[in-house]
Amino acid sequence: MKDTNKAEWPLWEVFIRSKAGLDHKHAGSLHAADAQMAMENARDVYTRRMEGVSIWVVESKYIHASDPEESESLYDPANDKIYRHPTFYNLPDEVKYM
């Protein structure tokens, strides 16, 4: 049986997909002893009004993020690819609001 000392429980990030959405959005964080407990707690805390159709829980230690101070070097290679910028394309007059 796992240790139920809450001080040692890992932190989990919770992502919820709404009924109207196609993607999962970060809803918050919680502590839980394991994935099953994290899923149940996420359901109870973040979908009380039945607003979600899917829940993802990810142990925080498995999330890797870029360093904001290194964003210039991270995104710099994209500046060489002008075809990725929307100004590169000419749209016909029939296409509006794009």
C-alpha positions as CSV (number, residue, x, y, z in Angstrom):
1,M,0.0,0.0,0.0
2,K,1.2,3.5,-0.9
3,D,2.2,6.0,1.8
4,T,-0.8,8.4,2.2
5,N,1.2,11.2,3.7
6,K,-0.1,14.2,1.7
7,A,3.2,16.1,2.2
8,E,4.9,13.6,0.0
9,W,2.2,13.3,-2.7
10,P,3.4,14.5,-6.1
11,L,1.9,17.5,-7.9
12,W,-0.3,16.8,-10.9
13,E,-1.4,19.2,-13.7
14,V,-5.0,18.9,-14.8
15,F,-6.2,19.4,-18.4
16,I,-9.9,19.5,-19.2
17,R,-11.6,19.3,-22.6
18,S,-14.9,21.1,-22.6
19,K,-18.0,19.8,-24.4
20,A,-17.7,22.6,-27.0
21,G,-13.9,22.3,-27.3
22,L,-11.5,20.2,-29.4
23,D,-8.4,20.7,-27.2
24,H,-7.6,20.2,-23.6
25,K,-6.9,23.3,-21.5
26,H,-5.0,23.6,-18.3
27,A,-7.5,23.8,-15.4
28,G,-5.1,23.7,-12.5
29,S,-3.0,21.6,-10.2
30,L,-3.5,19.2,-7.4
31,H,-1.7,16.8,-5.1
32,A,-2.5,13.1,-5.3
33,A,-0.8,9.8,-4.3
34,D,-1.2,8.3,-7.8
35,A,-2.7,8.8,-11.3
36,Q,-6.0,7.2,-10.3
37,M,-6.4,9.5,-7.3
38,A,-5.4,12.5,-9.4
39,M,-8.0,11.6,-12.0
40,E,-10.8,11.2,-9.4
41,N,-9.8,14.4,-7.6
42,A,-9.6,16.3,-10.9
43,R,-13.1,15.2,-11.7
44,D,-14.4,16.3,-8.3
45,V,-12.6,19.6,-8.3
46,Y,-12.6,20.8,-11.9
47,T,-15.8,19.3,-13.4
48,R,-18.4,19.7,-10.7
49,R,-20.9,21.0,-13.1
50,M,-20.4,18.4,-15.8
51,E,-18.5,20.9,-18.0
52,G,-15.9,18.5,-19.2
53,V,-15.9,15.5,-21.5
54,S,-12.3,14.4,-21.0
55,I,-9.7,14.8,-18.3
56,W,-5.9,14.5,-18.6
57,V,-3.6,14.4,-15.5
58,V,0.1,14.6,-15.9
59,E,2.6,14.5,-13.0
60,S,4.3,17.9,-13.0
61,K,7.8,16.4,-13.0
62,Y,7.2,15.1,-16.5
63,I,6.4,18.5,-18.0
64,H,9.3,20.3,-19.6
65,A,9.1,23.9,-20.5
66,S,11.2,26.4,-22.4
67,D,13.1,29.1,-20.5
68,P,11.5,32.5,-21.3
69,E,14.9,34.1,-21.2
70,E,16.0,31.8,-24.1
71,S,12.9,32.5,-26.2
72,E,14.8,34.6,-28.8
73,S,17.2,31.8,-29.7
74,L,14.4,29.2,-29.5
75,Y,12.1,31.0,-32.0
76,D,14.9,32.7,-34.1
77,P,15.0,29.9,-36.8
78,A,11.3,30.6,-37.7
79,N,12.3,34.1,-38.8
80,D,14.1,32.6,-41.8
81,K,11.0,30.9,-43.1
82,I,9.0,33.8,-44.6
83,Y,6.4,31.4,-46.0
84,R,5.2,30.8,-42.4
85,H,4.2,34.5,-42.0
86,P,0.6,35.4,-43.1
87,T,1.9,38.4,-45.1
88,F,3.5,36.0,-47.7
89,Y,0.1,34.9,-49.1
90,N,-2.2,36.9,-51.4
91,L,-5.8,36.2,-50.7
92,P,-8.6,36.7,-53.3
93,D,-11.1,39.5,-52.6
94,E,-13.8,36.9,-52.1
95,V,-12.1,35.7,-49.0
96,K,-13.0,37.9,-46.1
97,Y,-12.1,38.0,-42.4
98,M,-9.1,35.7,-42.6
